[in-house]
Amino acid sequence: MDLAHALGEYLDYLAVERGSSPNTVAAYRRDLTRYLDWLAAEKIVEPADVMRPDVERHLEALAEAGLSPASLERAASAIKGFHRFMVLEGVCDELPTADMPLPAKP
């Protein structure tokens, strides 16, 4: 399963199984679509190819682009949840976001 397909599965999981609000699902969709676009630009398209430094560089790019601390924290949370979902579903074996703290709010 590629990252784009996994994203669709994860958003369905959030909406149906977790009962997340439509606003939460929409925000996660935006954050994760931006993340997948960034990964694609870095030539990373397979879930198993994503490493922790990739996630950290993406979050740094978001911070440099001026994302608010709350938006940055939500993006990090969405990314961590997405990777956790892929491991639980057997899409990949490694969790690049393991023990990665969320960005601190000021």
N, C-alpha and C positions, 0 to 999 in steps of 0.2 A: 504494500500500500504506500503510495507516495504522500507527501506532505499535504497536498491540496485535498486529496480524498480523506485523509485523516482529520483535516480541519472540519470538513462537512460532518463526519461522524461525531466529532467532539461537540460541535454546536448542537447537533441533534440530541446528544447525551445531556447537555446542559438544559435544553428546553424541556425534554420529555422526562428523563429519569431524575434529574436534580430539581426540576420545577423552577428553574431560574426565570426571572422576569424577562419580558421581551426587551426591556431597556438594557439589562445586563447582557443578554445574548447579542444584541446589536453592538454594544460597546466592545465585547470580546471579539466579535466578528471583525470590527474595524482594526482593533489592536493586532489581531493575529493575521489578518490579511496584509497589513503593513509589515509584519514580521516575516511572513512567507515571501513577500516581494523583496525584502531586504536580503533574505537568504538566497533567493534565486539570482539576485544581482551578484552575490558572492559565489555563484555556481554551486550552491548547496541545495539539492533537490530531494535527497533521500533522508528519511528520519534518522537512520543510523549514522549519517555523516555529520550531524549537528553536534558540536562540542561546546563545552562551557565557555571557552573564550569567544565563540561566535555569539552566544547569548549576551555575554557581557559587552561585547563591542556594539551590538544592536542597541542595548539599553543606553550605552554611552552616547551613541548617535542621537537617540531620542532626547536625551538631556541636553546635548549641544544644540539641538534644533529648537529648544525652548519649551518642551513639554512641561506642564506644571507638575509639581511633586505628586499630587494626587493622581494625575493621569499617568505618570511614570510608574507609580506603585500599582495601579490597575493593570497596566501593560505587563509589568513583571509578573503579577499574579496570574494573568491570563496565560502567559508563556509557560510558567511553572505548571499550571494545571493541565495545559495541553500536552506537555512532555510526560507528565505523570500518567495521563490518560493513555498515551501511546504505549508506555511500558506495560500498564495494566492490561491493555488489549492485545499485547504481544506484537505490536507493530515494530518495536525495536527493543533491545535489551538494556541499553544504557540510559541513565537519567542524567542528562547534562546539567540539570538545575538542582541536583541533590545538594542539600545544605546551603543553597544560595539564599542569602538574606534578601528581603525586599528592600528597595531603596528607602532610606530614612526620610521622613517628612521633617521639614524645618520646625 
